[in-house]
Amino acid sequence: MLQKMNEENFQEKAFRFRDRQAGVSVIYDPFRSAYTYNAYCLETKIMKELFTVEFDFLDEALELMNDEFGSWELIELSEKSSGCSSCVAK
């Protein structure tokens, strides 16, 4: 059974297929004092945006993600480590 992106997991998960990643990011517009939702697809090796659509409502962004990329693997986005624990100079 394929997992779906939803209101509870969209900030921690993304769809992945080979070197491509698709997800939803939150954007704040200070001129409108409002948040929008950016549905995107990236080529991760070259960090090139292949697809992007901005929505006023999260449910619309999630519907697009699940319809277009729902057959891809839903992965957990990991937090980047901070500090010197991963420092090469160690």
C-alpha positions as CSV (number, residue, x, y, z in Angstrom):
1,M,0.0,0.0,0.0
2,L,1.4,3.4,-1.0
3,Q,1.7,6.0,1.7
4,K,0.4,9.5,1.1
5,M,1.6,12.9,2.1
6,N,-0.8,14.6,4.5
7,E,-1.2,17.5,6.9
8,E,0.6,15.6,9.7
9,N,3.7,14.5,7.7
10,F,4.3,16.9,4.9
11,Q,7.1,18.8,6.7
12,E,9.0,15.6,7.6
13,K,8.5,13.6,4.5
14,A,9.1,13.8,0.7
15,F,8.6,11.6,-2.3
16,R,11.7,10.2,-3.9
17,F,12.4,8.4,-7.2
18,R,16.0,7.8,-8.1
19,D,17.7,11.3,-8.0
20,R,14.4,13.2,-7.8
21,Q,12.6,14.5,-4.7
22,A,9.1,16.0,-4.5
23,G,7.5,17.7,-1.6
24,V,5.8,20.7,-0.1
25,S,7.5,23.7,1.5
26,V,5.9,26.5,3.4
27,I,6.6,30.1,2.3
28,Y,5.8,33.3,4.2
29,D,4.8,36.3,2.2
30,P,5.5,39.4,4.3
31,F,3.5,41.7,1.9
32,R,0.4,39.7,2.3
33,S,1.1,38.5,5.9
34,A,0.2,35.1,4.7
35,Y,1.7,31.6,4.2
36,T,1.6,29.8,0.9
37,Y,2.6,26.2,0.1
38,N,5.1,25.4,-2.6
39,A,4.7,22.0,-4.3
40,Y,8.1,21.1,-5.9
41,C,10.2,18.5,-7.6
42,L,14.0,18.7,-7.6
43,E,16.8,16.9,-9.4
44,T,18.9,16.3,-6.2
45,K,22.3,15.6,-7.8
46,I,22.4,19.0,-9.5
47,M,19.9,20.8,-7.2
48,K,17.7,21.9,-10.1
49,E,14.1,22.7,-9.6
50,L,12.1,20.8,-12.2
51,F,8.6,21.7,-11.1
52,T,7.0,24.2,-8.8
53,V,3.5,25.3,-8.1
54,E,2.4,27.7,-5.3
55,F,-0.9,27.2,-3.5
56,D,-2.8,29.3,-1.0
57,F,-4.2,26.1,0.7
58,L,-2.3,23.1,1.9
59,D,-4.9,20.6,0.9
60,E,-4.5,21.6,-2.8
61,A,-0.7,21.2,-2.6
62,L,-1.0,17.8,-1.0
63,E,-3.6,16.7,-3.5
64,L,-1.2,17.6,-6.4
65,M,1.7,15.9,-4.7
66,N,-0.2,12.6,-4.1
67,D,-1.7,12.7,-7.6
68,E,1.5,13.4,-9.4
69,F,4.1,11.7,-7.2
70,G,2.2,9.3,-5.1
71,S,3.7,6.2,-6.8
72,W,7.1,7.3,-5.6
73,E,8.6,6.2,-2.3
74,L,7.6,8.4,0.6
75,I,10.8,9.0,2.6
76,E,11.6,10.6,6.0
77,L,13.6,13.9,5.6
78,S,16.5,13.9,8.0
79,E,17.6,16.8,10.1
80,K,21.1,18.1,9.2
81,S,23.5,17.7,12.1
82,S,25.0,20.8,13.6
83,G,28.2,21.4,15.5
84,C,31.4,19.5,15.1
85,S,30.2,16.0,15.5
86,S,30.5,15.4,11.7
87,C,33.5,17.6,11.1
88,V,36.1,16.2,8.8
89,A,38.9,17.9,10.8
90,K,38.1,15.8,13.9
